[in-house]
Amino acid sequence: MSADDLRDLAREAGIAAQWRDVHGKDHEVGPEAMRAILAALELPADSASAIRESRGKLAAERRGLPPLCTALQDRPILLGLPGEPEFHLTLESGEVRQGRAWQQDGLLTLPAVYETGYHRLRVGEHETTLAVCPQRCHGITPGTRPWGLAAQLYSPRRRGDGGIGDFTGLAQLATSAARHGADAIAISPVHAQFSADPERFSPYAPSSRLFLNVLHADPAALGEEALRAALAETRLAEEFARLEALDLVDWPAATRLRLALFRAMFDRFPGDPAFDRFRAEGGEALESHARFEALHAHLYGGDPALWHWKDWPSEYARPDAPGVTRFAEEHAREVTFHAFLQWIADRGLGDAQAAFKSAGAGIGLIADLAVGTDGGGSHGWSRQGQILQGVNVGAPPDIFSPLGQSWGIAAFSPRGLRDNGYAAFLEMLRAAMRHAGGVRIDHVMGLARLWLVPNGQAATEGAYLHFPVDDMLRLVALESQRHNAIVVGEDLGTLPEGFRERLDSTGLMGLRVLYFEQREDKTFVPPSHWSPGAVAVTTTHDLPTVAGWWKGRDIAWRARLGLFGEGKDGSEQRQERLLDRARLWQAMRENGTAEGDMPDADEGGKVATVAARQVASAACALALLPLEDALALEEAPNLPGTTGAHPNWRRRLPGEAATMLDQPETAARLNAFAKAR
């Protein structure tokens, strides 16, 4: 087995043999990383014969048509087939078109189709689904300059929320925001977590991106009387009040309480035709998720070594295994309970979107789509072959993380997606857009490539795996138009060359962050020069708030936790921050959004107002103000690179969801933001 053979197979499978760091230095990918990623793609490469067989698989796949092909609306359809056979196209509408294909520039060509949608195509002996896609995503209404807020869903408070922000609180916040003129609220991910393991609560490492985190369902989802009865039966009223009063979400305790209350309500639940319809419409995907939740509680609850489904007995190894069917029959009530939880959560999120739109919001909620899932979760179990196992998504070394990053989450398999007609990708997009006017795709460069790290290896020992970016961007645009949902892409960090231009051409809006809009000389770019097709924000959940950045709270945290490295106390970063503060204040004065001398480090409220005006004045199509900056708070929701040392995803906001925006200072800041739009 030669190194060249291994590299050739890796290249054919989409694995880059080299990568370039932020300093422009090229690095070779090691053979072990190549083999591990190839194994995850189900292309063994541990011997010369295995490499030959894997290359043969790839060659065979290229000879025919995949289950789904994409084409652009009103453009000739190009397929990699020989000859000039007859074709038979059945549109979604039922209309049939027939004719003969022709060869052009070495590709089989069919006439353009104007009607977007998922059509059935037969060409000679080959059949496929032809997804005819619009060239651009659904966009912001021309001539408008909408604005909105960004919220970590767990953080707004509400009397009766039991210690976790919920969909009822979101509806109250959204209605209030609409009164102030907001057209959108971008929320943190609400993907399904692990009911049997309340210690896991990061919104960016979920069990499944197809279903919802049931902990965001209102404890009174079935009515106040049902909640009172459940509190009395479980004797948890005192614990309910204690958790609600905390300044940090106690996820384990609040999870146990919420599930206990929901179970008590379910035990009294007489049934509802709406639930029956929801379960029927959810089909196999909902049933598999509910079965996974019940199985996980049963197996992991009995043996902590059985947390990951790959460690389960073989009879439960796949959703269609006979043992799973038998378990579901024997534990039908438990499976129904988890479907019931999804129903009340889905209804709550739908009600929040409806309330926001009814209050006048032009866009509504913008859902957040995490870059991956925990490989041991429901999504990985139910969509085996379409989700990679044995490798984790991360990032190569850069200035901020010199050792690279491995996030411990699994991603889609490009080969698995292609072989299954992108089914898992499409159902994920549809789930995200179900109750939203938009979706934010985290780490959107993952549509083109992802840095993958073999399990157990250092983050530096990874490689880039390329994805079918044309197909995926086209499908995003198609689903966006069908759902009337705008699409935002988190495009921060190291991007493939030309990737932002590809996003712009698809109408997928990138992010422009106040701190990062700098020239090479470190002066700040005027907001009037920011990308018109992007979304302007003061900060993100992974960055310091404006008041915190101004004061250097992020530097203080990193210094306290030793994140700058041995012997470094953050003094260099503090000095650079002083210079950046002066540069930013000068830029805001030149823009007319600030006046007078630069505020002191403790004058975060004043700076937050000026920064809000600066971002709102940007040429971008949409501007979003995180709640932490609307309230001029110093602490950020998340500090990357930490787990328990910093209260990530736990901070609750001051005030009530329904009224916090009406406080004089906050209302004035929102008014300034709105006027600058």
N, C-alpha and C positions, 0 to 999 in steps of 0.2 A: 504494500500500500504506500503510494507516494504522497508527499505533501501537496504536490500539484493536483492530484486527483481529489483530495479532500477540499482544497480551495475551489476547484472547479464545481464540485457539487454544492458547496456553500454558496457560491455566486449564483448558480442556477436557482437555488432555493430562496434567494433574496438576502443572504447574509453578507454584509460588507466585510472584506478581509482586512481593511484598514480603517482607522478613524483619526481625525485631526482634532487636537485639543484647542483650548481657547488661545494658546500662545502660538498656534500655527504649526505645531510639531506633529508629525505623522507617527502613528503607532500601529504595529502589526497585531492582529487578533491571534491568540494562541490556539493550537489545535484542539485542546480540551474544551474551550468555549464553543468552538465550531461544532464539535461532536455533540455537546449537550444541547445546543439550540436545534441542531438537526434532529436529534432524538425527540425533542419536544414537538417538532414538525412531523413526527412519525416517518423520518427518513434516516434509518440507522446508517452509521458510518464508522463502525468499529473494526472493519476489515475491508480488504480490497473487493471481495465478493459482495459485501453489503453495500459498498459505494456504487458498484455497478448496478445492483438491483435498484437502489434508490434513484439513480440517474434514469434508469429505465422507466420507473414510475412517473417521473416528471415528464419524460419524453412522451409517454402515452397520454398524459393529461393534456399536453399541448396539441395533440392530433385532432381532437374533436372539439365540440362546443361545450363549455361548462353549463351547469344548470341554469345560470342567469348571466346574461350579457347586458351591458349598458350601452346606450346610444344617446346622443344629444338631440333634443327636439329640433326638427326642421333642418337636420344635417344628414348627409348620406350615411348609411349604416355600413360599417366596415367590420368584416369578420375574417378570421384566419383560416379559411377553407379553400380547397382547390376547385377548379372547374367553374362552370356557369350553370348550376342546377336551377330548377324551378323552386319558388318559395311560396309558402302559404302562411299568411299572417292573420291571426284572429285578435282583434282589438278587445279591450276590456268591455267595450260597448256591445260586442257581439258582431260588429261589422267585420267582414272578411275581405282581404286583399290578396291577390295572387299575381304572379309574374315570373320573370326569369332574372336571376342575378347575373352580374357581369364582373369581370376582373378589371381592376384599376390599380395601378402602382403595386401590383403583386398581392392585392387583397380582394377578397370577394366583396362585392358592393351591392347594396340594396337601396331602393329609393328612400328618401327621407320620410319620416313620419311626424306629423305635427302634433297628434294627440299624445300627451304625456300619459304615463301609466304603465302597468305591468301587463304586457300582451304576450300571446303565445305564438312562437315562430317555428315553422318547420322548413328547413332548407335541405332538399335532397333527403338523405336518410337521417339527418340530425334534427333534434328538437331542443328548444330552450325557451326560457322566459326572457322576453326582450323588455328591459326597463328603459323606456324612453323618458329622458330626464330634461327638465328645464335647464337653461344655462346658468341661472342664478337662483339663489335662495329667495324666499319671501323676505321683503325688505321693509324698512321704515317708510312710511308714507312720504312721498316727495313734498318738499316745501314745509315740512314740520321739523321741529327741533325738540323732541321729547326728552324727558329726564325721568329718573327713578332712583330708587334706593337699592341697597344690597343688604341682606339680613342673614345672619346665622340663625336658623330657624329655632334652635333650642334656647336662644338667648332672650327674646322678649318675654316679659312676665305677664301673667294674667291670673286674677283670682280664680282658683279652681283648676289650675293646670298641674298641681301635684309635683312641681319641681322641674318640669321639662316644657319648654315652649312647644305649643301644639298648633294644629291647623285652625282651631277657633281663634287663638291669639293672632295667627297670621291674617285671618279674615278681618279682625278688628284693626290691626296695624294697616292693612291694605286699604280699608275704608277710610281711615284717617289720612293716609298718604294721598289718596285720591282727592280728598278735600283740599289738600295743600297744592294740588296740581300734578302729582306724580302719575306717570303713565305706566310704570313698570316697577316691579320688585324682583331682583335677582336673589334667589334663596340658595342656601347651602344644600348639598345633596340630601335627598330623603330616601335613599335606597335601603332595601331590607337589610337588617342586621341579623345577629344570631340570638334568638330568644333564649336559647339554653345557655348562653355564655354572655352575661351582662357586662363582663369586664372589657369586652371589645365594643368600642363605640365610635371609632374614628369614621366620620362620614365618607372618607376617601378610601376605605378598605372594607367595603360592604360584602355581604353574602351574595346578593343578587342585585343587578341593575334593572331587573324586570319588574320588581315589586317594591313596596313601600316599607319604610321603617314604621312599624305599628306603634312605636312609642310616641309618635307625633299625633296619634289619634286622641281626640278629646276624651278625658275620663268620663265625661257625661255624654258620650256619643249616642247613647240610647235614652237620654233624658236625665234630668236632675234627680228625679225620684229613683231611677235605677241606680244612679251613683250613690245616693244616700243609703239605699238598701245594701249595696255592695260594701260600703264602708262599715255599716253596722254589722254585717255578717262576718266580715274579715277582721273587724276590730282594728282597722288601720287608720282611723280618722286622725289620731294624734300624729302618726308618722306622715300622713299626707300633709298636714299643716307644717310639720318640721321641715320636710323637704322643700316645700314651696317657699319657705322663708330664707333658704340658703342663697348665698351670693355666687356659689359655684354649683353646677349640676352634679349631683352624686349619682352618676349613671347606674352603678350596680344596684344601689338601694332603690332608686326611682324605677328602675326596670322591674325589679321584683314586685314592688308595690303595684305598678300599673298592670302587670300581667295577672296578678292576684285579683285585682278588681275586675279586669276584663273576663277572667274565668268565672268569677261569681255571677257576672251579668249574663254570660253565655249559658250558664247552668239554668238560668231563669228565662232564657230567650225562647219565645214561643214559635219563632220562625217568621219569615217575611218573604213574600214573593220577589221583592227587590233583591234580596240576598240570593235567592235561587237563580234569578236571571244573571246576576253578577258571576256566580260560580259557573254557570253554564257557558257564559261568554268567555270566561277566563280559560276554559278548555284545559288541554294537556299541560300548558305552562303553569297555570295556577295550581293544578292538582299536584304536579311534580314538586312545586315549591312547598306546598302544605305538607306533602308526605316527607320531604326532606326535613322540615322543621320538627315534625313528630318523631322521625327516626333519629335525628340528632339529639333530641332531648332524651330519647329512650336509651340510645347507645352511649353517648358521651356522659349522660347522667349516671349510667351504671359503671362506667369505666373511663376515667379521664384520658387514658391512652387512645381512646377512640374518637378524638376530636375531629380529625380529618377523615373524610369519607373514603380515602384510599386505604385507611387502616381498618375499615369495617369488614365484617365477614363477606365472602364473595356473593352470598345470596342477596346482599343489599348494594352490590357494587355499581349497579346501573338502575336508572328509573324504571326500565322495562323488565327488570329481573323478576322472576316468579316470587322470590322472597319478599320483594317490595309490595307486590300485589297482595300477597297473603297478609303482610303486616298491616296494610291499609284497610283490609277487610276486618281484621281483628281489632284495629284501633281506629275505627271509622269516626268515632266521636272526637278523638284527638285531632285527626286530620281536618275534620269539619271546623274545629275551633280555630285552626290557623288560617283557613279560608275565610272564616268570620272576621278575624283580625284584619285581614287585607281589605275586606269589604268596608269596615267602618273607617279605616284609614283612607281608602280611595274616595269614599263619600265625603270625608272631611276636606281633603285636598281639592276635590271638585267644587265643594261649596265655597272654599276660599277664593278660587279663581272666579267663580260666578259672582261673588260679592264684590270683588275688585272691579270686574268689568261693569257690573251694574252701577257702581259708584262713579263710572266715567273713565276708567283707565283705558288708554288706547291699545296697549300691548298686553298688560296683565302680568302674571307671574313668569319669570324666566327660571326654568329648572336647571339644575347643575348636574351634568353627567360626568361621573368620576372616570378616570382613565382606565381603571381596571377593577377587579374584584379579588377578594381573598380566594386563593385557589381551593381552599377547603370548604367553600360555601356552596349554596344552593345552585348558583349559576354554573359553577365548574362541574358539579355533579350532573346537572340536568342537560348540559350542552357539551358533553364530552366530545372531543374531536374538533370542536370549534373554539375551544379555549385551551391555551397552552398550559402544560403542567411541567414542573421541573425547572422552570426559569422564572425570574422575577423582573418586573419593570423597574427601571431606575434612571439614572443619569450619569454620564461620564464625569470625570474630574473637571472642575471649573474653578474660577477664582473664589467663589463662596464655599465650595465643598471640594477641597483639594484631593480628598480620598474617594470622590464619587458618591453616588447614592444608590441604595437598593431599597425599594419601598415595600417589598414583601407582598406584592399583589400580582395577579395573573392577568394576561391580556388575551385578546382574540388571537387565533392562529390564522394567518393570511391564507394558508393552504386549506385549512378547514372551512373557512368562510367561503372560499371559491367553490369547493367541492359540495357545499350545502346551499348554494344559491344565496349566500349572504343572509340566511334566515335569522341567525342569532343577532346580527348587526341590525337588521331591519326591525325585529321585534323590540330591541332595546331602544331604538330611535322612537318608535311609536309609543312605547311606554313613557318615555321622557316627555313627549309632546301631548300626551293624553289630556292633561289638565293644565296646560301652560300656553302662553302666547309666544314663548321663545325657549331656547335651550342654550346653555353655555357648555361647550365641550372642553373639559379640562385637558391640558397638555395636548392641544389640538394637533401638534406635529406628529402625534401618534397615528394619524391617518396616513402619514407618509413613511415614518420609520419610528421604531422604539429601541431604546437601549435595554438589552436583556442581559441579566446576570444569572448564570447557573446557580441553582440552590447550593448554599454552603460556601460559595466563592466570594472573594472581595469584589466590591463594585467596580474596581479597575479591570477586572478580568471578564468584562462583558463584550458585547458587540452590537452593532446596529442591525436590526432586521427590517427590511423594507416591506411596505404594504402596498396593495393595489390602489394607490391614491386616486387615480382617475375614477375608478368605479365607486370608491367610497364617497368622494366629494359629490359625484353625480347623484348617488342615492340620498345623501344628506339634502341636496337641493330638491329632489323630488318629494321626499317626505316633508320637508319644510313648506313647500308650496301646498301640499295636500292638507297640511294641518294649519296653514296660515300662521306659521311660527317663525320668528326671526332666529338666526343662529349666530352665536357669539363663540369665538375660539380663543382660548387662553394660549397666546402665542409668545409668551415670554421665555427667555433662555436661548440656547443655541438652536437655531433653525436651519433646516436644509436650504441650500442656495435656491433662491427664487420662490420659496414657499409662501411668503407673504403676498407676493404678486398672484400666486395661484388662488389664495384665499380671496383676495380682492376681486378676481375675475369671476369667482363663484358667488360673490355677494355674502361671504362668510366674514363677519366682522371681528377683527382682532382687538386686542386691548392696548390702550395707550395710558400708561401710568405716570402720574405727575413726576415722581422721582426719577424715572428712567428716560424721560424725553430730554436728553442732553446731547450736545454736539461732542466732537472729539476733544475740544478744548475745555469740556465740562461746563460750558455755559448752557443755559436751558433754552430749549426751542420754544418760540412763541406759540401759544395755543392755536392761533390762526393758521399755523403750518402743520398741525397734527392731521393725521389721515382722515379725510372726510368719510371713508367707509368703515371707520373703526368705532369703538366705544371708549369714551374718556372716563377715567376713574382716578380718584385721589390715591387709593391704595387697594390692596387685595388682602384676603384672609391670611396670606403667608408673609405679609409685610407689615411694618409698624404703622400705626395710625398716624395722622398728621401731627397731633399733639405729642404723641409718643416719639415720633421721628425728630420733632423739633427739640424735645427735651433729651433725646438720646436714651430712651427707656430700652430700646432693643439692644443697644450697645451695653448698657448696664446688665441686662439679663445674660447676654452672651459672656460677658466678663465673669459674672458670678458663677456661671456653669462651666467655665473653662473651655468655651467653644472656639476661642481664638488660638488655642494651642498652648503648649507648655511655656511658661515664662512670659506670656503676653497678657496684658491687662486691659487692652482696648484703647490705650492712649492714642495710638496712631489713628484709629477709627474716629475717636472723639475730635481730633484735630481736623481730620478730613470733613467731618460733619459740620464743624464750625464754618469751614469754607463753603460747603454746599448750602448751608443756611443763608449765608450772605449772597451767594449766587442766585438762589431761588427768590429771596426777597427782592433783589434787584430786578430779576426777570418779572416778578409780579408788579413791581412799581412801573416798569417800562410798559407793561400791558394795561396799566390803568386800574388794576384790581387791588393794588395796595398803595398806601401813601405813608409818608413819615419814616421815622427811624425803625430799624429792625427790632422787633419785640424781643424781650428776654426769654430765656428758656422756659420759664414758668407761665408764659402768656399763651398757652396752647389754644385757648378758646378763640383769641383774636386771629391767630394764624389759621386755625381751622376754617373760619369764615372766609378769610382771604383766599385760601387754597380752594375752597368750594367754588368761589367766583371764578378763579383762574381756570379750573377744570371745566366748569359749566360754559365758559366762553369759547371752548375749543371748537374747531371746525367739524368735529366728529358728529356722526349721525345721531348718537345717543350718548348721554352722560349719566353716570350712576354715582351716587354718594353712599358709601357704607354707613350703616347706622352708627358705628363707633365714631365716625367723623362728623355725622350730623349732631351727635351728642358731645363732641369734642373730648372723647375719652382718651386716656394715655395707653391703656393696655390693649394688646392685639389678641385676636382669637387663637392664634397659633404661632408657635416659634419652631420653624423647621429644624430638624436635627435633634429634637427632644421628644421625650415621652412623658414619664411621670414627673420630671423635674420642673416642668412648666405646665400650668393648667390648660393644656390645649383642649379646645372644643368644650369648654366647661363654663366660661364666664357668662353670667346673666347681666342684663342691662338694667339700669335704674329706671324707675317709673313703670307705668302700665302700658301695655301694647296699644290700648285704645286712645291713650291721652299723652304719651311721652313726646310726641311730635308737637304738641300744643304748648309745651313749656316755652316761656318768652324767648330765651336765648336760642333754643333749638328752632322755634318757629321763625325767628329772624334769620337764622342761617339758611333754612330751607327757602325762605322768601328771596334771599340774596342769590341762592343757587338757581331758583326758577327765573328770576329776572335776567340773570346772565345768559340764560338759554334764549 
